[in-house]
Amino acid sequence: MRLLSRFCRENYRDYDDFYKNFRITAPEGFNFAYDVVDVYAKEAPSQRALVWANDRGESRVFTFADISRLSKKAANAFEAMGVKKGDRVLVILKRRYQYWYIMPALIRLGAVVIPATHLLTKKDIVYRINSSGAVAAVYAADPLLDEAFSEAEKEFSHPVTIATVSQKAEGRLDFDAAVEAAPEEFEKREIDPRSEMLIYFTSGTTGMPKMVSHDFYYPLGHILTACFWQNLKETDLHFSLAETGWAKCTWGKIFGQWIAGASVFVYDYDTRFLPLDMARMIEKFKITTFCAPPTVFRFLIKEDLSGIDLSSLRATYIAGEPLNAEVFRRWKDITGLELREGYGQTETAVLAATWPWVTPKPGSIGKPSPHFNTTLLNEKDDPCEVGEEGEICVDLTNGHPYGLFNRYDGDAEKTSSVMYDSYYHTGDVAWFDEEGYFWFVGRTDDVIKSSGYRIGPFEVESALLEHPAVLETAITAVPDPVRGQIVKATVVLVKGVTPSEELKKELQEHVKKTTAPYKYPRIVEFVDELPKTISGKIKRAEIRKSDK
């Protein structure tokens, strides 16, 4: 069973039909907990919703009936803690299975969920609690977070109730025990779907993290993500790698996937990312669809996968950063599967993708989404012509689409700087070809301006990745008194290759031959690893900062 047909038309002849005729119809008072989780629990109670496994060999399976029952009990537990409609709650749950019933619990209560990564320090926790006004926090206990919360609560500006899952922590409410003891019945609440449901803290290249505010319609935007880009069916077991603190988790591990009726697979590991472990999970649990950032696939294609059976996979997807053509080719050589790219932001659902009717072009982010009416605007805010670089924007002429954030909470100036003249401006630059495919150039902050040329980091990175000595690379700008900026390549080499001046020159010549000569990196630095977020995105801003 799947619920998609209750929200939109399912079948389209081709991409043009899809783009022209796709519409989302929201039920009155839409609430994901009541209109998705509880409907499945009633109409298909034994349907599998979640398969969870950890790095200690433990595993659990949850049906939609389980998720509905546990989320009602968790909602009662939160209410007993004093959490009420409109209250904000910080959740730091790593990849623990509790997230998958805590999220709908807070949604059915009408509270506001603030997911966060377990890598937060004491300073980060203080900032998020005080700036959001969160009245409660629940986290997956471990020694580092225990210490961080103990220090942070001394600086909270208001009372905060703190609970833990997985392990008991001294002085904290045992949320697992509270859920176990809570009643199973929870009376339905009337909640305005345009009210705030979810906040993500997201950092730009400057300033403190912004609060990205989404409403209760937000899950519907991910119909595009899961049901059309990922093309998920109720028979699929879908594996997205993201930790629950990041927006990619709501992209790939709950909202759209459950609307599609697919099961979500979660690999809960506390150790360092190991590519072969991911592959073994695919083999063991017979994963059918897999989505991860390019970093993961770059590592996977360098491993010996010959002893691992990946035949259960029917499709693979990539998001988080643009896909280098060399990674696309190598993955297809190894598995026979194409990597189908999707592009979007914390502020949105998927804005462009290689949809089911679209043949992937290695290096392209695909074609624009309907519903968001994704377009490119040049520096004059006019629509771009073929081949002209412009900013990726969302057309708001026909209203505010489901899945687009409402505001940067507490920062009206920042909100108005990206939402104006009937467009949301993403800050990302791309161009499109004669067939309508989008080609990502980079963040407006990442585009390098050297001697009058505009150089997108992605093209140079792709050229370098074609060299057999290169495992990973990040292209950034370094200030230069003559050229304004010059191109720098920060390079991680494959195992067994030794850095040298000769190799630097070889890589520079390789880029000159592979792409336009003016784009070659005048600076090449070899490093052991690139700075990344926990979701696998390269922190180019951190590299730029160290070069100033």
C-alpha positions as CSV (number, residue, x, y, z in Angstrom):
1,M,0.0,0.0,0.0
2,R,1.1,3.6,-0.7
3,L,-0.6,6.9,-0.1
4,L,0.7,8.9,-3.1
5,S,-2.5,8.9,-5.1
6,R,-4.2,10.7,-2.2
7,F,-1.9,13.7,-2.7
8,C,-1.2,13.8,-6.4
9,R,-1.4,12.0,-9.7
10,E,1.0,9.1,-9.9
11,N,1.6,8.3,-13.6
12,Y,3.0,10.5,-16.3
13,R,3.8,9.8,-20.0
14,D,7.1,11.7,-19.9
15,Y,9.0,14.5,-18.3
16,D,7.0,17.2,-20.2
17,D,3.7,15.7,-19.0
18,F,5.2,15.6,-15.4
19,Y,6.5,19.2,-15.5
20,K,3.2,20.6,-16.9
21,N,0.7,18.7,-14.9
22,F,2.2,17.7,-11.5
23,R,0.2,19.1,-8.6
24,I,0.1,18.4,-4.9
25,T,-3.3,18.4,-3.2
26,A,-3.1,18.7,0.6
27,P,-5.9,17.4,2.8
28,E,-7.4,20.1,5.0
29,G,-5.4,20.4,8.2
30,F,-2.6,18.1,6.9
31,N,-0.5,16.6,9.6
32,F,2.1,13.9,8.7
33,A,1.5,11.9,11.9
34,Y,-2.3,11.7,11.5
35,D,-2.5,11.6,7.7
36,V,0.4,9.3,6.9
37,V,1.6,7.3,9.9
38,D,-1.8,6.7,11.4
39,V,-3.4,5.9,8.0
40,Y,-0.8,3.2,7.3
41,A,-1.3,1.9,10.8
42,K,-5.0,1.5,10.2
43,E,-5.0,0.3,6.6
44,A,-1.8,-1.6,6.4
45,P,-0.7,-2.2,10.0
46,S,1.8,-4.9,9.3
47,Q,3.6,-3.0,6.5
48,R,7.3,-2.6,7.3
49,A,8.3,1.1,8.0
50,L,11.8,0.9,9.4
51,V,14.6,-1.6,9.5
52,W,17.3,-0.6,12.0
53,A,20.7,-2.2,12.5
54,N,23.8,-1.1,14.4
55,D,27.5,-1.7,14.3
56,R,27.3,-4.3,17.1
57,G,25.2,-6.8,15.1
58,E,21.8,-5.8,16.6
59,S,18.8,-5.1,14.4
60,R,15.1,-4.3,14.8
61,V,12.1,-4.1,12.4
62,F,9.2,-1.6,13.0
63,T,5.9,-1.7,11.2
64,F,3.7,1.3,10.7
65,A,1.5,0.1,13.5
66,D,4.5,0.1,15.7
67,I,5.5,3.6,14.7
68,S,1.9,4.9,15.2
69,R,1.7,3.3,18.7
70,L,5.1,4.4,19.9
71,S,4.7,7.9,18.6
72,K,1.4,8.3,20.5
73,K,3.1,7.0,23.6
74,A,6.0,9.4,23.0
75,A,3.7,12.3,22.5
76,N,2.1,11.6,25.9
77,A,5.6,11.3,27.4
78,F,6.5,14.7,26.0
79,E,3.3,16.2,27.2
80,A,4.1,14.8,30.7
81,M,7.4,16.7,30.5
82,G,5.5,19.9,29.9
83,V,5.9,20.2,26.2
84,K,2.8,21.7,24.5
85,K,1.7,22.8,21.0
86,G,4.1,25.4,19.6
87,D,6.9,24.6,22.0
88,R,10.4,23.9,20.5
89,V,12.3,20.7,21.3
90,L,16.0,20.1,20.5
91,V,16.6,16.4,19.4
92,I,20.1,14.9,19.0
93,L,19.4,11.3,18.2
94,K,22.3,10.2,15.9
95,R,20.9,7.2,14.0
96,R,19.0,5.7,16.9
97,Y,15.6,4.2,16.0
98,Q,13.9,6.4,18.5
99,Y,14.0,9.3,16.1
100,W,11.5,7.6,13.8
101,Y,8.8,7.7,16.4
102,I,9.9,10.9,18.3
103,M,9.6,13.0,15.1
104,P,5.9,12.0,14.4
105,A,5.3,12.2,18.2
106,L,6.2,15.9,18.3
107,I,4.4,16.5,15.0
108,R,1.1,15.0,16.3
109,L,1.6,17.2,19.5
110,G,2.0,20.3,17.4
111,A,5.5,21.0,18.8
112,V,8.4,22.2,16.8
113,V,11.3,19.8,16.2
114,I,14.9,21.1,16.1
115,P,17.1,18.2,14.9
116,A,20.8,18.6,15.5
117,T,24.0,16.6,15.0
118,H,25.7,14.8,17.9
119,L,28.9,16.7,17.1
120,L,27.6,19.8,18.8
121,T,29.9,21.3,21.4
122,K,28.7,23.0,24.6
123,K,28.9,26.4,22.8
124,D,26.7,25.1,20.0
125,I,24.1,23.7,22.4
126,V,23.9,26.9,24.3
127,Y,23.4,28.9,21.1
128,R,20.7,26.7,19.8
129,I,18.7,26.5,23.0
130,N,18.9,30.2,23.8
131,S,18.3,31.5,20.3
132,S,15.4,29.1,19.7
133,G,13.8,29.2,23.1
134,A,13.6,25.4,23.2
135,V,11.9,24.2,26.4
136,A,13.1,20.6,26.2
137,A,15.9,18.5,24.7
138,V,16.3,14.8,24.2
139,Y,19.6,13.3,23.1
140,A,21.2,9.9,22.6
141,A,23.4,9.6,25.7
142,D,27.1,9.3,25.4
143,P,30.0,10.7,27.5
144,L,30.8,13.6,25.2
145,L,27.1,14.8,25.0
146,D,26.6,14.2,28.7
147,E,29.5,16.5,29.4
148,A,28.4,19.1,26.8
149,F,24.9,19.3,28.2
150,S,26.1,19.5,31.8
151,E,28.3,22.5,30.9
152,A,25.8,24.1,28.6
153,E,22.8,24.1,30.9
154,K,24.7,26.4,33.2
155,E,24.3,29.1,30.5
156,F,20.7,28.4,29.4
157,S,18.6,31.6,29.4
158,H,15.5,29.7,30.6
159,P,14.5,26.4,32.2
160,V,15.0,23.4,29.9
161,T,13.9,19.8,30.6
162,I,16.5,17.3,29.4
163,A,16.0,13.6,28.6
164,T,18.1,10.9,27.1
165,V,17.5,7.7,25.0
166,S,19.5,4.5,24.7
167,Q,21.3,4.9,28.0
168,K,20.4,6.4,31.3
169,A,22.4,9.6,32.3
170,E,22.7,10.9,35.8
171,G,20.2,13.7,36.5
172,R,18.3,13.2,33.2
173,L,14.8,11.9,32.5
174,D,15.0,8.4,31.0
175,F,12.8,9.0,27.9
176,D,12.8,5.3,26.9
177,A,11.2,4.4,30.3
178,A,8.8,7.4,30.0
179,V,7.6,6.1,26.6
180,E,7.2,2.6,28.0
181,A,5.1,3.8,30.8
182,A,3.0,6.3,28.8
183,P,-0.6,5.6,27.6
184,E,-1.1,4.3,24.0
185,E,-4.1,6.6,23.3
186,F,-3.5,10.2,22.2
187,E,-6.3,12.5,21.3
188,K,-5.9,14.2,17.9
189,R,-5.0,17.9,18.0
190,E,-6.1,20.6,15.6
191,I,-3.0,22.2,14.2
192,D,-2.7,24.9,11.6
193,P,-0.6,23.4,8.7
194,R,1.0,26.8,8.0
195,S,2.3,27.0,11.6
196,E,5.9,26.0,12.4
197,M,6.8,22.3,12.5
198,L,10.5,22.0,12.0
199,I,13.7,24.2,12.4
200,Y,17.1,23.4,11.0
201,F,20.1,25.4,12.1
202,T,22.2,25.9,9.0
203,S,25.5,27.8,8.6
204,G,26.6,29.9,5.6
205,T,30.1,31.1,5.0
206,T,29.8,33.9,7.5
207,G,27.9,34.6,10.6
208,M,26.1,32.4,13.1
209,P,23.9,29.6,12.1
210,K,20.4,30.6,10.7
211,M,17.2,29.0,11.8
212,V,15.4,27.6,8.7
213,S,11.7,27.3,9.6
214,H,9.4,24.8,7.8
215,D,5.7,24.4,8.4
216,F,3.5,21.2,8.6
217,Y,3.1,21.1,4.8
218,Y,6.8,20.5,4.4
219,P,6.6,16.6,4.2
220,L,4.4,17.0,1.1
221,G,7.2,18.7,-0.7
222,H,9.2,15.5,-0.4
223,I,6.7,13.6,-2.6
224,L,8.9,15.0,-5.4
225,T,12.0,13.7,-3.6
226,A,11.0,10.2,-2.8
227,C,8.2,9.3,-5.1
228,F,9.5,10.8,-8.3
229,W,13.2,11.5,-8.2
230,Q,14.0,8.3,-6.2
231,N,10.9,6.6,-7.8
232,L,10.4,4.5,-4.6
233,K,7.8,1.7,-4.4
234,E,6.2,0.1,-1.4
235,T,8.4,-2.9,-2.1
236,D,11.6,-0.9,-1.6
237,L,14.0,-0.9,1.3
238,H,15.7,2.5,1.0
239,F,19.1,3.4,2.5
240,S,20.1,7.0,2.9
241,L,23.3,7.5,4.9
242,A,22.5,10.8,6.6
243,E,22.5,11.3,10.4
244,T,19.2,12.6,11.9
245,G,20.7,16.0,12.7
246,W,20.9,17.0,9.0
247,A,18.1,18.0,6.6
248,K,19.2,15.1,4.3
249,C,17.6,12.8,6.9
250,T,14.1,14.3,6.3
251,W,14.9,14.2,2.5
252,G,15.9,10.6,2.5
253,K,14.7,8.7,5.6
254,I,11.2,9.5,6.6
255,F,8.7,11.9,5.0
256,G,8.6,11.2,1.2
257,Q,9.7,7.6,1.7
258,W,6.8,6.8,4.0
259,I,4.3,8.6,1.8
260,A,5.6,6.2,-1.0
261,G,5.0,3.3,1.3
262,A,8.7,2.3,1.2
263,S,10.7,1.0,4.1
264,V,13.6,3.0,5.5
265,F,16.8,1.3,6.4
266,V,19.0,2.8,9.1
267,Y,22.6,1.8,9.8
268,D,23.4,3.1,13.3
269,Y,27.2,3.3,13.7
270,D,29.3,5.3,16.1
271,T,32.6,4.5,14.5
272,R,34.4,6.2,11.6
273,F,32.7,5.9,8.2
274,L,34.0,2.7,6.5
275,P,32.9,2.2,2.9
276,L,33.0,-1.6,3.0
277,D,30.7,-1.6,6.0
278,M,28.1,0.3,4.0
279,A,28.4,-2.2,1.1
280,R,28.1,-5.2,3.5
281,M,24.9,-3.7,4.9
282,I,23.5,-3.5,1.4
283,E,24.3,-7.2,0.9
284,K,23.1,-8.4,4.3
285,F,19.7,-6.6,4.3
286,K,19.1,-6.7,0.5
287,I,18.8,-3.0,0.2
288,T,17.0,-2.0,-3.1
289,T,17.8,1.7,-3.3
290,F,20.7,3.6,-1.9
291,C,21.4,7.4,-1.7
292,A,24.6,9.0,-0.4
293,P,26.8,12.1,-1.0
294,P,29.5,11.9,-3.7
295,T,32.2,11.4,-1.0
296,V,30.8,8.0,-0.2
297,F,30.8,6.8,-3.8
298,R,34.3,8.2,-4.3
299,F,35.5,6.0,-1.6
300,L,33.4,3.0,-2.7
301,I,34.8,3.0,-6.2
302,K,38.3,2.8,-4.8
303,E,37.6,-0.3,-2.8
304,D,37.6,-3.9,-3.9
305,L,33.9,-4.8,-4.0
306,S,34.3,-8.0,-5.9
307,G,33.5,-10.1,-2.8
308,I,30.3,-8.3,-1.9
309,D,27.0,-9.0,-3.5
310,L,25.3,-5.7,-4.5
311,S,22.7,-7.3,-6.8
312,S,19.8,-6.4,-4.6
313,L,20.2,-2.8,-5.6
314,R,17.9,-1.7,-8.4
315,A,18.8,2.1,-8.3
316,T,21.3,4.4,-6.7
317,Y,21.1,8.1,-6.1
318,I,23.4,11.0,-5.2
319,A,22.9,14.3,-3.4
320,G,24.6,16.8,-1.2
321,E,27.2,17.9,-3.7
322,P,27.4,17.7,-7.5
323,L,28.4,14.4,-9.0
324,N,31.7,14.2,-10.9
325,A,31.4,12.4,-14.2
326,E,34.3,10.1,-13.4
327,V,32.5,8.8,-10.3
328,F,29.4,8.2,-12.4
329,R,31.4,6.2,-14.9
330,R,33.3,4.1,-12.4
331,W,30.2,3.2,-10.4
332,K,28.3,2.1,-13.5
333,D,31.3,0.0,-14.5
334,I,31.3,-1.7,-11.1
335,T,27.6,-2.2,-10.5
336,G,25.9,-1.6,-13.8
337,L,23.8,1.1,-12.1
338,E,23.6,4.8,-13.0
339,L,23.8,7.4,-10.3
340,R,20.8,9.6,-10.5
341,E,21.4,13.1,-9.0
342,G,19.1,15.3,-7.1
343,Y,19.7,18.9,-6.1
344,G,18.2,21.0,-3.3
345,Q,18.9,22.7,0.0
346,T,17.9,22.6,3.7
347,E,15.4,25.3,2.7
348,T,13.7,23.2,0.1
349,A,12.9,19.8,-1.2
350,V,14.4,18.6,-4.5
351,L,14.7,21.5,-7.0
352,A,16.3,19.6,-9.9
353,A,16.9,15.9,-10.6
354,T,17.4,13.1,-13.0
355,W,13.7,12.1,-13.0
356,P,12.6,8.6,-14.1
357,W,12.0,9.8,-17.7
358,V,15.3,11.7,-17.9
359,T,18.5,10.0,-19.1
360,P,21.4,11.0,-16.8
361,K,24.1,13.1,-18.2
362,P,27.2,12.6,-16.0
363,G,28.0,15.9,-14.2
364,S,24.5,17.4,-14.7
365,I,22.1,17.8,-11.8
366,G,19.2,17.0,-14.1
367,K,16.1,18.9,-15.1
368,P,14.1,21.4,-13.0
369,S,11.3,20.3,-10.6
370,P,7.7,21.1,-11.3
371,H,5.8,22.5,-8.3
372,F,8.8,24.7,-7.5
373,N,9.1,26.0,-11.1
374,T,12.9,26.1,-10.7
375,T,14.5,28.6,-13.0
376,L,17.8,30.4,-13.6
377,L,18.1,34.2,-13.3
378,N,21.1,36.3,-14.5
379,E,22.7,39.2,-12.7
380,K,19.9,41.5,-14.0
381,D,17.3,39.0,-12.6
382,D,16.2,38.1,-16.1
383,P,15.7,34.5,-17.2
384,C,18.9,33.0,-18.5
385,E,19.5,31.9,-22.1
386,V,20.9,28.5,-23.0
387,G,24.5,28.3,-21.8
388,E,24.3,31.5,-19.7
389,E,25.2,31.2,-16.0
390,G,22.6,32.3,-13.5
391,E,21.3,31.8,-10.0
392,I,19.0,28.9,-9.3
393,C,15.7,30.4,-8.1
394,V,12.2,29.2,-7.1
395,D,9.3,31.0,-8.8
396,L,6.8,32.1,-6.2
397,T,4.4,33.7,-8.7
398,N,1.7,31.1,-8.0
399,G,2.2,31.1,-4.3
400,H,4.4,29.5,-1.7
401,P,5.0,25.8,-2.7
402,Y,4.8,23.0,-0.2
403,G,8.4,22.1,0.8
404,L,9.9,25.6,0.7
405,F,10.8,27.1,4.0
406,N,8.8,30.0,5.3
407,R,11.5,32.2,6.8
408,Y,14.8,32.4,8.6
409,D,13.3,32.6,12.1
410,G,14.3,35.7,14.0
411,D,16.0,37.2,10.9
412,A,13.6,39.2,8.7
413,E,16.5,41.0,7.0
414,K,18.1,37.7,5.9
415,T,14.7,36.3,4.8
416,S,14.0,39.4,2.6
417,S,17.5,39.2,1.1
418,V,16.6,35.8,-0.5
419,M,12.9,36.1,-1.0
420,Y,12.0,39.1,-3.2
421,D,10.4,40.0,-6.5
422,S,8.4,36.7,-6.4
423,Y,11.5,34.4,-6.3
424,Y,13.4,32.5,-3.7
425,H,17.1,33.0,-4.5
426,T,19.2,29.9,-3.6
427,G,22.6,31.5,-3.9
428,D,23.7,28.6,-6.2
429,V,24.9,29.2,-9.7
430,A,24.2,26.9,-12.7
431,W,23.6,27.0,-16.5
432,F,21.3,24.9,-18.7
433,D,22.0,23.2,-22.1
434,E,19.9,22.9,-25.2
435,E,18.0,19.9,-23.8
436,G,17.1,21.7,-20.6
437,Y,19.6,19.9,-18.3
438,F,21.0,22.0,-15.5
439,W,24.8,22.1,-14.8
440,F,25.9,23.2,-11.4
441,V,28.7,25.7,-11.2
442,G,29.0,26.4,-7.4
443,R,27.8,28.6,-4.6
444,T,28.0,32.3,-5.5
445,D,30.6,32.4,-2.7
446,D,32.6,29.5,-4.3
447,V,32.8,30.9,-7.9
448,I,36.3,32.0,-8.6
449,K,36.9,35.3,-10.4
450,S,40.4,35.3,-11.9
451,S,41.8,37.8,-14.5
452,G,38.3,38.5,-15.7
453,Y,37.3,34.8,-15.9
454,R,34.6,33.1,-13.9
455,I,35.7,29.6,-12.8
456,G,33.3,27.1,-11.2
457,P,35.1,24.8,-8.7
458,F,33.1,21.7,-9.8
459,E,34.5,21.5,-13.3
460,V,38.1,21.7,-12.0
461,E,37.4,19.1,-9.4
462,S,35.9,16.8,-12.0
463,A,39.0,17.1,-14.1
464,L,41.3,16.3,-11.2
465,L,39.2,13.3,-10.2
466,E,39.8,11.7,-13.6
467,H,43.5,11.4,-12.7
468,P,44.2,8.0,-11.2
469,A,46.3,9.4,-8.3
470,V,43.5,11.6,-7.0
471,L,41.0,10.2,-4.4
472,E,39.3,13.5,-3.4
473,T,39.8,17.2,-4.1
474,A,38.4,20.6,-3.3
475,I,38.8,23.7,-5.4
476,T,38.9,27.1,-3.7
477,A,40.0,30.6,-4.5
478,V,43.1,32.2,-3.0
479,P,43.5,36.1,-3.1
480,D,46.1,37.3,-5.6
481,P,47.2,40.9,-6.1
482,V,47.5,40.6,-9.8
483,R,44.7,38.2,-10.9
484,G,42.3,39.0,-8.0
485,Q,41.9,35.3,-7.2
486,I,43.8,32.2,-8.3
487,V,42.7,28.6,-8.3
488,K,43.9,26.3,-5.5
489,A,43.4,22.5,-5.4
490,T,43.5,20.7,-2.1
491,V,44.1,17.1,-2.9
492,V,43.8,13.7,-1.1
493,L,45.8,11.0,-3.0
494,V,44.9,7.4,-3.3
495,K,46.7,4.9,-1.1
496,G,50.3,4.2,-2.2
497,V,50.8,7.5,-4.1
498,T,53.5,9.8,-2.6
499,P,53.1,13.6,-2.9
500,S,55.8,15.4,-5.0
501,E,56.5,18.5,-7.0
502,E,56.5,16.4,-10.1
503,L,53.0,15.1,-9.3
504,K,51.8,18.7,-8.7
505,K,53.0,19.6,-12.2
506,E,51.4,16.5,-13.7
507,L,48.1,17.3,-12.1
508,Q,48.2,20.9,-13.4
509,E,49.0,19.7,-16.9
510,H,46.2,17.2,-16.6
511,V,43.6,19.9,-15.8
512,K,44.9,22.1,-18.7
513,K,44.3,19.3,-21.1
514,T,41.0,18.2,-19.6
515,T,39.4,21.6,-19.4
516,A,40.2,25.2,-20.4
517,P,43.9,26.0,-19.6
518,Y,43.0,29.2,-17.6
519,K,41.2,27.0,-15.1
520,Y,44.2,25.0,-13.9
521,P,45.1,25.2,-10.2
522,R,48.2,27.4,-9.7
523,I,48.4,26.1,-6.2
524,V,48.2,22.4,-5.4
525,E,48.3,21.3,-1.7
526,F,48.4,17.6,-0.7
527,V,46.5,16.7,2.5
528,D,45.6,13.5,4.3
529,E,41.8,14.4,4.4
530,L,39.4,17.2,3.5
531,P,37.4,19.0,6.2
532,K,33.8,17.8,5.9
533,T,30.5,18.0,7.6
534,I,29.2,14.8,9.1
535,S,26.9,14.5,6.1
536,G,29.9,14.3,3.8
537,K,29.9,17.8,2.3
538,I,33.3,19.4,1.8
539,K,33.8,22.5,4.0
540,R,35.3,24.7,1.3
541,A,34.8,27.8,3.5
542,E,37.1,26.3,6.1
543,I,39.8,25.8,3.4
544,R,39.3,29.4,2.2
545,K,39.6,30.7,5.7
546,S,42.9,29.0,6.3
547,D,44.3,30.6,3.1
548,K,43.5,34.2,3.9
